[in-house]
Every structure is written in C-alpha cells, then in structure tokens.
Amino acid sequence: MDNRKSFFKGAFCGALAILLVIGAVSCGLRPRGVSASGGKIVTPGVQRKLSVLNGLIDQSYLGKADEKKLEEGLYEGFVSGLEDPYSVYYDAEDTKAFLESSEGEYSGIGAVMTQSKDSGIITLTHVYEDSPAMKAGLKDEDILYKVEGEEVTGEDLSEVVSRIRGEKGTKVELTVLRGAKNEEVTVTAVRDTIETQTVQTRMLADKIGYLAVSEFDAVTYDQYVKGLDDLTGQGMKALVVDLRGNPGGNLNTVCDILDIMLPKGLIVYTQNKDGEKRKMTSDEENKFTLPMTVLVNGNSASASEIYAGAIQDYGLGKIVGTQTYGKGVVQQIFDLKDGTCVKLTIAEYYTPKGRNINGKGITPDVKVEFEWDEKNPEADNQLDAAVKELKKEL
C-alpha cells in the first residue's frame, strides 16, 4: 500500500463520473446493433452466441441466476469494450446517485474521494464540515480501505461511492488507513442529506484571500461568487485559488466562473470526432484584477485544468504546485429513457491558446512538491509558495 506522501504525487482516476466535465442531455440513439462507424456490432452471430450462453446457464449453472443482473452486465460490458476509462454505463441506482451528486445534493456521508489511476488507492481529499463523515471521525487524506468490511482498493470509484451512499438515517461502516504508518481506523457513519460544500474561504495574513474549490458542481457558481464577495468585503488585496484534489465537474459551471475572472475572449473550446468546434467565451462585464495564484497538483483534473489553463494562458496569475492530471476530454450523459444512462467521451477540449493537455496536464509556473510534516500536520509548503509569489506583487 502506498503511503500518503507518495499518493500526493499520484493522479486522480477520472472514473468518478460525478466529477468529470459533463453535460447531461437526452440521447439520440442509432438503430439497434449499428456502431458509430456504421458497422454492426450486435450481429446475428452475436445474438446466437448470447442465446447459447443463456441456455447453458439455464441448463447447467449450479447457482440461481439473477436475470436483471445478467442484463445489466451485458450493457456494462458493452461500454467497457471501448476501453475508455471515462465512458461508463450506469444502472438505475448509479444513475440516481450520479444525477444527485452533479446537482450538489445527495444522501451520503459528506466526503470527496479521489482514486490513483496507478495504484487504485481511494483517498478522502475533503471531509465536509459538520458532515456525517466528520462526526464519525474521518479526516482529510484518510485512505479508504474497506466498506462494510470489504476491501475497495482498485475497485471502480463510482461503484464504491454508490455503496457508501444510501438512504438518510442508515449506517455504513468504513475502514481507513491514516497517517504515514497507515494506522487502521474503523468508523460508522450515519447517512444524511448532503448539500455539497464545494467552496471554502478564509483570509490569510496581509489581506490575501484564500478560496478553495473542491469540485465544480451545479451549486459551485453561487458558492464561488459568494466566497469572492465575502473576501472582497474583508478588504482582499490578492487571491489564492486552491484547486488541489479537485477532480473536475460541470463544463458550464467552470466556464461561468471563468467568465467573472477573465477579460473578454475565449475561455475554452471543444472539438468532436467530426471536427466541429464549440467555443465558450467571456464577456466584458467582469474581470478579476487583483494579483492571484492557482494551486494545483496531480489530483487536479478536467474542469480544474480548464480553469488553470485559462488563467495561465491569459497571464492573470501564476500556477503553483505540481503537474496536473491531464484529462483533456469531455464526457456527455445520454439518458436511456429507462432510469439508466451512459456516459461517453465525445470531445477534446483546448485552452484559449489552443493547448490540448490530455495525457500531459498543466505545467505549473512555480513547481513545488508537497512536503508532509508529521510534526505539524497543518503546515502547507505549497500554499506558502503561492503566498510568497503574491507578496512579490503587493
């Protein structure tokens, strides 16, 4: 098992659907069995083979087959055959959880989780204040080890999240590994209705504002504007925007937020398989003019990289930290009209200067590795570096 320090150098796995750049729409389906390239996938031969398998299960399988699970397994396997980590089929339960989370309200424990694409380790990057997770004793940077006694390392993150969520008032047992020595801690959290708190603010010394965004959900824009207004009301002279551990979110949300930060011009553009481009732009109404820095790390992905890339391209602030994840593709949610949905990668995105960062990430202007200080857990050398850059301009 990797320790905490090594995980900080890892990367977030984009499989957690609620945290990707997405746009939910109804689907326009092709005729059954026809692939995107025009060729047939569900051929008569495939149908015959499925019929044979069905007969063998009926005649010979020792256990009791669950027909619904077998059917769902077909759909899941069909989409997984794309070998795209961001394209996923969601059954009815997962679809409900997905839509709730993207709207910013759901029934769960109140913790943001990310997963290393290399090790499969799941980490709690942010535990909400006064949440069931916090009340149970969970902490930021705890490594999720087991759910209800079953190890979850390496499992699909969206499935793990689905198991942790549940009806309000019910309980879920979680085991985490804590600290450099990976101390094993087991707690029981009582699920409750959670309004995702995606923005946190505080005023640092020398009137430097600090605004952390944990994810870009539907609720994030209003929280961001309020946080910025609160800091401005306190006499803010410079700003640190912390996107470390932020795995992404809704494309429209991050563009709306950048519209109040950037001058008039291009925010980002996407390009689909047919070469069609969609441009998102900012207007002249708002522009952030104070000195700013943006904190990122290997867990900053997708919409976070759109934010950091735009700020960097316009020269509005320095990017501080470590190389970002490198997710430069966009997913779209297709409603299958039966309570289920499928998420498919449908386009690449490019920064205002035309950079595609897929597989590469955003390179910080000031590279600073995180240094865990066991004697002083509150120490944050990356934040210190971001503040140092701002003081040069004050």
C-alpha positions as CSV (number, residue, x, y, z in Angstrom):
1,M,0.0,0.0,0.0
2,D,1.4,3.4,-1.0
3,N,1.8,5.9,1.9
4,R,0.2,9.3,2.0
5,K,3.3,11.2,0.7
6,S,3.6,9.0,-2.3
7,F,-0.1,9.4,-3.1
8,F,0.2,13.1,-3.3
9,K,2.5,12.5,-6.3
10,G,-0.1,10.2,-7.9
11,A,-3.0,11.1,-10.2
12,F,-6.7,11.1,-9.9
13,C,-8.7,8.5,-11.8
14,G,-11.4,10.1,-13.9
15,A,-13.7,7.2,-13.4
16,L,-15.7,9.0,-10.8
17,A,-18.4,10.3,-13.0
18,I,-19.8,13.0,-10.8
19,L,-16.5,14.9,-11.0
20,L,-15.9,14.9,-14.8
21,V,-16.6,17.7,-17.3
22,I,-20.1,16.7,-18.4
23,G,-23.3,17.9,-20.0
24,A,-26.5,16.0,-19.4
25,V,-28.8,15.7,-22.4
26,S,-31.3,13.3,-23.8
27,C,-29.8,10.8,-26.2
28,G,-30.3,10.4,-29.9
29,L,-29.7,6.7,-30.4
30,R,-28.6,4.9,-33.6
31,P,-30.5,1.9,-34.8
32,R,-30.0,-1.2,-32.7
33,G,-26.8,-3.0,-33.4
34,V,-25.2,-0.3,-35.5
35,S,-21.9,1.1,-34.3
36,A,-20.6,4.7,-34.6
37,S,-18.7,3.7,-37.7
38,G,-21.7,2.3,-39.4
39,G,-20.8,-1.4,-38.9
40,K,-22.9,-3.9,-37.0
41,I,-21.8,-4.9,-33.5
42,V,-24.8,-7.0,-32.4
43,T,-24.8,-9.3,-35.4
44,P,-26.9,-12.4,-35.8
45,G,-23.8,-14.4,-34.7
46,V,-23.5,-12.4,-31.5
47,Q,-27.2,-12.9,-30.8
48,R,-26.9,-16.7,-31.4
49,K,-23.9,-16.8,-29.0
50,L,-25.8,-15.0,-26.3
51,S,-28.7,-17.4,-26.8
52,V,-26.3,-20.3,-26.4
53,L,-24.9,-18.8,-23.2
54,N,-28.4,-18.2,-21.9
55,G,-29.3,-21.8,-22.5
56,L,-26.1,-23.1,-20.8
57,I,-26.8,-21.0,-17.7
58,D,-30.4,-22.3,-17.6
59,Q,-29.4,-25.9,-18.0
60,S,-26.1,-26.2,-16.2
61,Y,-25.3,-23.3,-13.9
62,L,-25.4,-24.5,-10.3
63,G,-26.4,-21.2,-8.7
64,K,-29.5,-19.1,-9.1
65,A,-29.1,-16.6,-11.9
66,D,-30.4,-13.0,-11.5
67,E,-31.8,-12.1,-14.9
68,K,-31.7,-8.4,-14.2
69,K,-28.0,-8.5,-13.2
70,L,-27.1,-10.5,-16.2
71,E,-28.9,-8.0,-18.4
72,E,-27.1,-5.1,-16.7
73,G,-23.8,-6.9,-17.1
74,L,-24.3,-7.0,-20.9
75,Y,-24.7,-3.3,-21.0
76,E,-21.7,-2.6,-18.7
77,G,-19.5,-5.0,-20.7
78,F,-20.6,-3.5,-24.0
79,V,-19.5,0.0,-23.0
80,S,-16.3,-1.2,-21.2
81,G,-15.3,-2.7,-24.5
82,L,-14.5,0.8,-25.6
83,E,-11.5,0.6,-23.2
84,D,-12.1,4.3,-22.3
85,P,-11.8,4.9,-18.5
86,Y,-14.3,7.8,-18.8
87,S,-17.1,6.0,-20.7
88,V,-19.4,4.1,-18.4
89,Y,-22.8,2.6,-18.3
90,Y,-24.8,3.4,-15.2
91,D,-27.7,1.2,-13.9
92,A,-30.7,2.9,-12.3
93,E,-29.2,3.1,-8.8
94,D,-25.9,4.5,-10.1
95,T,-27.8,6.9,-12.4
96,K,-29.8,8.3,-9.5
97,A,-26.6,8.8,-7.4
98,F,-24.8,10.4,-10.3
99,L,-27.6,12.9,-11.0
100,E,-27.9,13.8,-7.3
101,S,-24.2,14.4,-6.9
102,S,-23.9,16.6,-10.0
103,E,-26.8,18.7,-8.7
104,G,-24.9,19.2,-5.5
105,E,-27.3,17.4,-3.1
106,Y,-27.4,13.8,-2.2
107,S,-27.8,11.3,0.7
108,G,-24.4,10.2,1.9
109,I,-21.6,10.9,4.3
110,G,-20.2,14.2,3.0
111,A,-16.7,13.4,1.8
112,V,-14.9,14.0,-1.6
113,M,-12.9,11.0,-2.8
114,T,-10.3,10.6,-5.5
115,Q,-8.5,7.5,-6.8
116,S,-5.0,7.0,-8.1
117,K,-5.0,5.6,-11.6
118,D,-1.8,3.7,-10.9
119,S,-2.4,2.0,-7.5
120,G,-6.2,2.1,-7.4
121,I,-6.0,3.7,-3.9
122,I,-9.0,5.8,-2.9
123,T,-8.4,8.8,-0.7
124,L,-10.7,11.2,1.1
125,T,-9.4,14.6,-0.1
126,H,-12.0,16.7,1.7
127,V,-14.4,15.9,4.6
128,Y,-17.2,18.4,4.8
129,E,-17.6,20.5,8.0
130,D,-20.2,19.0,10.4
131,S,-20.9,16.1,8.0
132,P,-21.7,12.5,8.9
133,A,-18.1,11.7,7.8
134,M,-16.6,14.3,10.2
135,K,-18.9,13.3,13.0
136,A,-17.7,9.7,12.6
137,G,-14.1,10.8,12.9
138,L,-13.0,10.7,9.3
139,K,-10.3,13.1,8.2
140,D,-8.9,14.7,5.1
141,E,-6.3,12.4,3.4
142,D,-7.5,9.2,5.1
143,I,-7.1,6.3,2.6
144,L,-10.3,4.4,2.2
145,Y,-9.5,0.7,2.8
146,K,-12.8,-1.1,3.4
147,V,-16.6,-0.5,3.1
148,E,-18.7,-2.8,5.2
149,G,-15.6,-4.9,5.8
150,E,-14.8,-5.5,2.1
151,E,-11.6,-4.0,0.7
152,V,-12.2,-1.5,-2.1
153,T,-8.7,-0.6,-3.3
154,G,-8.7,-1.0,-7.1
155,E,-12.5,-1.1,-7.4
156,D,-14.3,1.3,-9.7
157,L,-14.6,4.6,-7.8
158,S,-18.2,5.2,-8.9
159,E,-19.3,1.8,-7.6
160,V,-17.6,2.4,-4.3
161,V,-19.2,5.8,-3.9
162,S,-22.6,4.2,-4.7
163,R,-22.1,1.7,-1.9
164,I,-21.3,4.4,0.6
165,R,-24.3,6.5,-0.3
166,G,-27.8,5.3,0.8
167,E,-31.0,6.3,2.4
168,K,-30.9,9.0,5.0
169,G,-30.6,7.7,8.6
170,T,-29.0,4.4,7.6
171,K,-25.4,3.4,8.7
172,V,-22.3,2.5,6.7
173,E,-19.1,1.1,8.2
174,L,-15.8,2.4,6.8
175,T,-12.2,1.4,7.4
176,V,-9.5,3.9,6.6
177,L,-5.7,4.0,6.8
178,R,-4.4,7.1,8.4
179,G,-1.0,8.8,8.6
180,A,2.5,7.8,7.4
181,K,2.2,4.5,9.3
182,N,-1.2,3.6,7.7
183,E,-2.9,3.2,11.1
184,E,-6.2,1.2,10.5
185,V,-9.3,3.1,11.8
186,T,-12.8,1.8,11.5
187,V,-15.8,4.1,12.0
188,T,-19.6,4.0,11.5
189,A,-21.2,7.0,9.7
190,V,-24.9,7.7,9.7
191,R,-26.0,8.9,6.2
192,D,-27.8,12.2,5.9
193,T,-28.8,14.7,3.2
194,I,-25.7,16.5,2.0
195,E,-25.6,19.8,0.2
196,T,-22.2,19.7,-1.4
197,Q,-19.9,22.5,0.1
198,T,-17.6,22.9,-2.9
199,V,-16.1,26.3,-1.9
200,Q,-14.2,27.3,1.3
201,T,-12.7,30.7,2.0
202,R,-10.6,32.4,4.6
203,M,-8.5,35.5,4.9
204,L,-4.8,34.9,5.3
205,A,-2.2,37.4,6.6
206,D,-1.6,40.6,4.6
207,K,-5.2,40.6,3.3
208,I,-4.5,37.6,1.0
209,G,-7.7,35.8,0.3
210,Y,-7.9,32.0,0.1
211,L,-10.6,30.3,-1.9
212,A,-10.6,26.5,-2.3
213,V,-12.9,24.7,-4.8
214,S,-13.2,21.0,-4.2
215,E,-15.3,20.3,-7.4
216,F,-17.3,22.1,-10.0
217,D,-21.0,21.1,-9.4
218,A,-24.2,23.0,-10.1
219,V,-24.1,24.6,-6.7
220,T,-20.5,25.8,-7.1
221,Y,-21.0,29.0,-9.1
222,D,-23.2,30.7,-6.4
223,Q,-20.8,29.5,-3.7
224,Y,-17.8,30.8,-5.6
225,V,-19.4,34.2,-6.2
226,K,-20.4,34.5,-2.5
227,G,-16.9,33.5,-1.4
228,L,-15.3,36.0,-3.7
229,D,-17.7,38.8,-2.5
230,D,-17.0,37.9,1.2
231,L,-13.3,38.1,0.7
232,T,-13.6,41.4,-1.2
233,G,-15.8,42.8,1.6
234,Q,-12.9,42.0,4.0
235,G,-10.5,44.1,2.0
236,M,-8.8,41.4,0.0
237,K,-5.6,42.6,-1.8
238,A,-4.7,39.3,-3.5
239,L,-6.2,35.8,-4.0
240,V,-5.1,32.2,-3.9
241,V,-7.4,29.8,-5.7
242,D,-6.8,26.2,-4.4
243,L,-7.7,23.5,-6.9
244,R,-5.6,20.7,-5.4
245,G,-7.5,17.5,-5.3
246,N,-10.3,19.0,-7.4
247,P,-11.1,16.3,-10.0
248,G,-13.3,18.4,-12.2
249,G,-17.1,18.8,-12.7
250,N,-19.5,20.5,-15.0
251,L,-18.2,22.3,-18.0
252,N,-20.8,25.0,-18.0
253,T,-20.1,25.7,-14.3
254,V,-16.4,26.3,-14.7
255,C,-17.0,28.4,-17.8
256,D,-19.5,30.6,-15.9
257,I,-16.9,31.0,-13.1
258,L,-14.1,31.9,-15.5
259,D,-16.4,34.4,-17.1
260,I,-16.2,36.6,-14.0
261,M,-12.4,36.1,-13.8
262,L,-11.2,36.6,-17.4
263,P,-11.3,39.6,-19.8
264,K,-13.4,39.4,-22.9
265,G,-12.3,36.5,-25.0
266,L,-12.1,32.7,-25.4
267,I,-12.4,30.5,-22.3
268,V,-12.1,27.1,-23.8
269,Y,-13.2,25.3,-26.9
270,T,-14.1,21.7,-27.6
271,Q,-13.8,19.6,-30.8
272,N,-15.7,16.5,-31.5
273,K,-14.9,13.5,-33.7
274,D,-16.3,15.3,-36.8
275,G,-14.0,18.3,-36.2
276,E,-16.9,20.5,-35.1
277,K,-15.8,23.2,-32.6
278,R,-17.8,24.7,-29.8
279,K,-16.4,27.9,-28.3
280,M,-17.1,29.2,-24.7
281,T,-16.3,32.9,-24.3
282,S,-16.2,35.5,-21.5
283,D,-17.7,39.0,-21.9
284,E,-16.6,42.4,-20.8
285,E,-18.8,42.7,-17.7
286,N,-16.4,41.2,-15.2
287,K,-12.7,40.8,-14.9
288,F,-10.6,39.9,-11.8
289,T,-7.8,42.5,-11.5
290,L,-6.1,41.6,-8.2
291,P,-2.9,39.5,-8.1
292,M,-3.7,35.8,-8.0
293,T,-2.1,32.4,-7.9
294,V,-3.7,29.0,-8.5
295,L,-2.7,25.9,-6.6
296,V,-2.8,22.6,-8.4
297,N,-1.5,19.0,-8.0
298,G,-1.7,15.6,-9.7
299,N,-5.3,15.3,-8.5
300,S,-6.4,18.5,-10.2
301,A,-8.2,17.2,-13.3
302,S,-10.7,18.1,-16.0
303,A,-12.6,21.3,-15.2
304,S,-9.8,22.2,-12.8
305,E,-7.4,22.1,-15.7
306,I,-9.7,24.3,-17.8
307,Y,-9.6,26.9,-15.0
308,A,-5.8,26.7,-14.5
309,G,-5.2,26.6,-18.2
310,A,-7.2,29.7,-18.9
311,I,-5.7,31.7,-16.0
312,Q,-2.2,30.7,-17.3
313,D,-2.9,31.5,-20.9
314,Y,-4.2,35.0,-20.1
315,G,-1.3,35.6,-17.7
316,L,-3.7,36.6,-14.9
317,G,-1.8,34.6,-12.2
318,K,0.9,32.0,-11.7
319,I,0.1,28.3,-11.4
320,V,1.8,26.8,-8.3
321,G,2.3,23.2,-7.3
322,T,2.8,20.0,-9.3
323,Q,1.8,18.7,-12.8
324,T,-2.0,18.3,-13.1
325,Y,-3.7,15.1,-14.1
326,G,-4.0,15.6,-17.8
327,K,-7.7,15.0,-18.6
328,G,-8.4,16.9,-21.8
329,V,-11.5,15.2,-22.9
330,V,-15.2,15.9,-22.3
331,Q,-18.0,13.4,-21.5
332,Q,-21.7,13.7,-22.2
333,I,-24.5,11.9,-20.4
334,F,-27.1,10.2,-22.5
335,D,-30.5,9.4,-20.9
336,L,-31.5,5.9,-22.0
337,K,-35.1,6.6,-21.0
338,D,-35.5,3.7,-18.6
339,G,-33.8,5.2,-15.5
340,T,-30.4,4.4,-16.7
341,C,-27.8,6.4,-18.6
342,V,-24.4,6.1,-20.4
343,K,-21.5,8.5,-20.2
344,L,-19.4,8.7,-23.3
345,T,-16.3,10.7,-24.2
346,I,-17.5,12.9,-27.0
347,A,-14.9,15.7,-27.5
348,E,-11.4,17.0,-26.6
349,Y,-11.0,20.5,-25.1
350,Y,-8.4,23.1,-25.8
351,T,-7.2,26.1,-23.7
352,P,-7.5,29.7,-25.0
353,K,-4.1,29.3,-26.7
354,G,-5.1,26.1,-28.3
355,R,-3.3,23.7,-25.9
356,N,-4.7,20.2,-25.6
357,I,-3.4,18.9,-22.2
358,N,-4.8,15.3,-22.5
359,G,-2.2,12.9,-21.1
360,K,0.1,15.8,-20.3
361,G,-1.6,18.1,-17.8
362,I,-0.8,21.8,-16.9
363,T,2.8,22.5,-16.1
364,P,3.0,24.9,-13.1
365,D,4.8,28.2,-13.4
366,V,6.2,27.5,-10.0
367,K,6.9,23.8,-9.3
368,V,6.6,22.9,-5.6
369,E,6.2,19.3,-4.4
370,F,4.0,18.8,-1.3
371,E,6.0,18.0,1.8
372,W,4.1,16.3,4.6
373,D,5.2,17.4,8.0
374,E,4.1,14.8,10.6
375,K,5.1,17.1,13.4
376,N,3.0,19.9,12.0
377,P,0.0,18.5,10.0
378,E,-1.3,22.0,9.4
379,A,1.8,23.0,7.5
380,D,1.3,23.6,3.8
381,N,4.5,24.4,1.9
382,Q,2.7,24.7,-1.4
383,L,0.3,27.3,0.0
384,D,3.3,29.1,1.4
385,A,4.9,29.2,-2.0
386,A,1.7,30.6,-3.6
387,V,1.5,33.3,-0.9
388,K,5.2,34.1,-1.5
389,E,4.5,34.7,-5.2
390,L,1.7,37.1,-4.3
391,K,3.7,39.1,-1.9
392,K,6.1,40.0,-4.7
393,E,3.2,41.9,-6.3
394,L,1.9,43.6,-3.2
